[in-house]
Amino acid sequence: MLMAYKRPEYLKITMASILGQTMRDFELIVADNSNSPEIARMCKAFDDARIHYIGREIPLLPVLSAKSGMKLAKGKYIANIHDDDILDARFLETLIHPMEQDEKVGLVFCDHKIIDADGVEDVAVSDQNTKTWGRADLAEGMLTHRADALFDQVIPTPSGRVFRAGSIDLDEIYQGVDAAYDLWMSFLHCKSAFECYYIPTRLMSYRVHAGSATSLGAFKNGESLAFVLSYFLTHQSFPEKTSLSRKNW
């Protein structure tokens, strides 16, 4: 599922990277939260039967747009891609493989590059990003310390992961998590009965630009994070992390 909103110049590149996957058998749901005629025409111009365009006349909060789009997915596995990120051609094939090999694996995530508005990678920034989020020394395989991985935000942005349909309950994605829905989905996966699996290869490029989540103000993100941490405290989701949750909240 691909979330789109008023960025046709980036969206076209993102769609090309998805449609160019080495694994060809998938559907591409384009959930356009801007109901843009230009984006609708772009989707039609690709002339690919795998594309399913949905234009929303009334925009939804990003978390609700993501939730509704993922609930439309009919496949065995689901990816939630943002319209300004780029996938390596081997992304789906590589991330789906561990789930095909082991039915206990419900989520697979990878490392990623950091690119600028023009699509140019700064390798030093990518390396620092990997280190900052605790993936530099993380070996390929199952996550063994889920609570630590969750609180260190080891699992990356939604565009860097694929999960098994049914491994989490999408109805548990609440409106209040809003801008922190990526962290919340990580939480749902970490508390599920399924395993989480890491692949250290950088198979996705996260674009930093003037309109990206990274570049926008932190207030809304702070509100969303406060909601998530308040939930953890109220429900004692991670008793061993209570002090840290309270401090961060």
QUICORPE-V225630 format. One record per pair of residues at least 6 apart in sequence whose ideal C-beta (glycine too) atoms are under 7 Angstrom apart, sorted by the first residue. I is the first residue (numbers start at 1). J is the second residue. D is the distance in whole Angstrom. If there is no record, write none. Layout:
I/J/D, I/J/D
This chain:
1/29/5, 1/31/6, 1/69/4, 1/70/5, 1/73/6, 1/78/7, 1/79/7, 1/80/5, 1/81/7, 2/14/7, 2/15/7, 2/18/7, 2/28/6, 2/29/7, 2/30/5, 2/31/7, 2/81/5, 2/83/6, 3/31/6, 3/33/7, 3/65/6, 3/66/6, 3/69/6, 3/82/5, 3/83/6, 4/11/5, 4/30/6, 4/31/7, 4/32/4, 4/33/7, 4/39/6, 4/83/5, 5/33/4, 5/34/5, 5/83/7, 6/34/5, 6/36/6, 7/83/5, 7/84/6, 7/211/7, 8/36/7, 8/38/5, 8/39/6, 8/42/6, 10/83/6, 10/84/4, 10/207/7, 11/39/6, 11/42/7, 11/83/4, 12/42/6, 13/86/6, 14/81/7, 14/83/5, 14/84/7, 14/85/6, 14/86/6, 15/46/6, 17/86/5, 17/87/4, 18/28/6, 18/81/7, 18/87/6, 19/28/7, 19/46/7, 19/48/6, 20/89/6, 21/87/7, 21/89/6, 21/91/6, 21/92/5, 21/93/7, 22/89/5, 22/90/6, 22/93/5, 23/92/4, 23/93/4, 23/96/7, 26/50/6, 26/75/6, 26/92/7, 27/50/6, 27/52/6, 27/74/7, 27/75/6, 28/50/5, 28/51/5, 28/52/7, 29/52/5, 29/54/7, 29/69/6, 29/72/6, 29/73/6, 30/43/5, 30/51/6, 30/52/7, 30/53/5, 30/54/7, 31/54/5, 31/65/6, 31/69/4, 32/39/5, 32/53/7, 32/54/6, 32/55/5, 32/56/6, 33/56/5, 33/59/5, 33/60/6, 33/65/5, 34/59/7, 35/55/4, 35/56/6, 35/57/5, 40/53/6, 40/55/6, 43/51/5, 43/53/4, 60/68/7, 61/175/6, 61/178/6, 62/179/7, 62/181/7, 63/173/6, 63/175/6, 63/177/6, 63/178/5, 63/181/4, 64/175/6, 66/80/6, 66/181/6, 67/170/6, 67/173/5, 70/78/6, 70/80/6, 70/170/6, 71/170/5, 73/165/7, 75/165/7, 76/165/6, 77/96/6, 77/99/6, 77/162/5, 77/163/7, 77/164/6, 77/165/6, 78/163/6, 78/165/6, 79/162/5, 80/158/4, 81/87/7, 81/159/5, 82/158/7, 82/159/5, 84/207/4, 84/209/7, 84/212/6, 85/159/4, 85/204/6, 85/205/6, 85/206/6, 85/207/6, 86/205/4, 87/203/7, 87/204/6, 88/203/4, 88/204/7, 90/203/6, 91/203/5, 91/204/6, 92/162/7, 94/199/6, 94/201/7, 94/203/6, 95/108/4, 95/110/6, 95/162/4, 95/199/6, 96/162/6, 98/105/5, 98/108/5, 98/197/5, 99/105/5, 99/108/6, 99/164/5, 104/194/6, 104/195/5, 105/194/6, 105/195/5, 105/197/5, 106/163/6, 106/164/5, 106/167/3, 106/189/6, 106/192/6, 106/194/3, 106/195/6, 107/161/6, 107/163/4, 107/167/7, 107/189/4, 107/194/7, 107/196/5, 107/197/7, 108/161/7, 108/162/5, 108/197/5, 108/199/6, 109/155/5, 109/156/6, 109/160/5, 109/161/4, 109/198/6, 110/160/5, 110/199/5, 110/201/6, 110/202/7, 110/203/4, 110/204/6, 111/130/6, 111/135/5, 111/200/5, 111/201/6, 111/202/5, 112/156/6, 112/160/5, 112/202/5, 112/204/4, 112/205/6, 112/206/5, 113/121/5, 113/126/5, 113/202/5, 113/205/4, 113/206/7, 114/121/7, 114/122/6, 114/125/5, 114/126/5, 114/129/5, 114/206/6, 114/208/6, 115/121/5, 115/205/5, 115/207/5, 116/122/7, 116/208/6, 117/207/7, 117/209/4, 121/205/7, 126/202/7, 130/136/5, 133/152/7, 133/153/6, 133/154/6, 133/156/7, 134/152/4, 134/154/5, 135/154/6, 135/200/7, 138/154/7, 138/198/6, 138/200/7, 140/198/6, 140/199/6, 140/200/6, 141/197/7, 141/198/7, 142/195/5, 142/196/7, 142/197/6, 143/149/5, 143/196/4, 143/198/6, 146/190/4, 146/196/7, 147/238/5, 147/240/6, 147/241/6, 149/155/7, 149/190/7, 150/186/6, 150/187/6, 150/190/5, 151/241/6, 151/244/6, 153/183/7, 155/161/7, 155/186/4, 157/182/6, 157/206/6, 158/182/5, 158/185/7, 159/204/5, 159/206/7, 160/204/5, 163/189/7, 164/194/7, 167/189/7, 167/192/6, 167/194/4, 168/188/4, 168/189/6, 168/192/6, 172/188/6, 173/181/6, 173/184/6, 173/185/7, 176/227/4, 177/184/4, 177/224/6, 177/227/6, 177/228/6, 178/224/4, 179/220/5, 179/221/5, 179/224/4, 180/221/7, 180/224/4, 180/225/5, 180/228/5, 183/228/6, 184/228/6, 189/196/6, 190/196/7, 208/214/5, 208/215/6, 209/215/7, 226/249/6, 229/245/5, 229/248/6, 229/249/4, 230/249/6, 232/238/6, 232/245/5, 233/242/7, 233/245/5, 233/246/6, 233/249/7, 238/245/7
